[in-house]
Amino acid sequence: MTGIDWHALMLGLAVGTGVSALFFVGLAFGMRMALCAPRPTAILLLSASLRIALLLAVGWFVIQLGGWAFLGYAASFLIVRFIAITIAQPQLARGDI
């Protein structure tokens, strides 16, 4: 049984956090631009293509460092996604519960 490579895991978490933050900032920016544009589909398609390409390209380099680094990269994406969804949800009024 192999041990956990903590250095690779933390490196994957750090890289994944930065790339995931860029992914969701790009999502917010693309959505704002699309809402004001006469042709929102083109903007959304370009935005999604660029964000997905960035995420996959960096993921390809991270996986070269090993499985633990990629596990940290994937875990950080899920964590940042959870935080982004939590921030993006509308706040409930006290009487709405």
PEBELVEN-V513087 format. One record per residue. SS is DSSP state (hx for helix, st for strand, lp for the rest). NEAR is the number of other ideal C-beta (glycine too) atoms within 10 Angstrom. Layout:
<<SS | NEAR> <SS | NEAR>>
This chain:
<<lp | 2> <lp | 6> <lp | 6> <lp | 9> <lp | 17> <hx | 10> <hx | 12> <hx | 19> <hx | 19> <hx | 13> <hx | 18> <hx | 26> <hx | 18> <hx | 14> <hx | 19> <hx | 27> <hx | 18> <hx | 13> <hx | 20> <hx | 22> <hx | 15> <hx | 15> <hx | 20> <hx | 18> <hx | 12> <hx | 16> <hx | 16> <hx | 13> <hx | 13> <hx | 19> <hx | 13> <hx | 11> <hx | 14> <hx | 17> <hx | 10> <hx | 8> <lp | 12> <lp | 6> <lp | 9> <hx | 14> <hx | 9> <hx | 11> <hx | 19> <hx | 17> <hx | 13> <hx | 13> <hx | 18> <hx | 13> <hx | 10> <hx | 13> <hx | 19> <hx | 11> <hx | 10> <hx | 14> <hx | 18> <hx | 9> <hx | 11> <hx | 18> <hx | 19> <hx | 10> <hx | 11> <hx | 21> <hx | 15> <lp | 9> <lp | 17> <lp | 16> <hx | 13> <hx | 19> <hx | 25> <hx | 19> <hx | 19> <hx | 25> <hx | 27> <hx | 17> <hx | 15> <hx | 20> <hx | 19> <hx | 11> <hx | 14> <hx | 19> <hx | 13> <hx | 10> <hx | 14> <hx | 17> <hx | 10> <hx | 8> <hx | 9> <hx | 10> <lp | 8> <lp | 6> <lp | 5> <lp | 8> <lp | 7> <hx | 5> <hx | 5> <hx | 7> <lp | 5>>
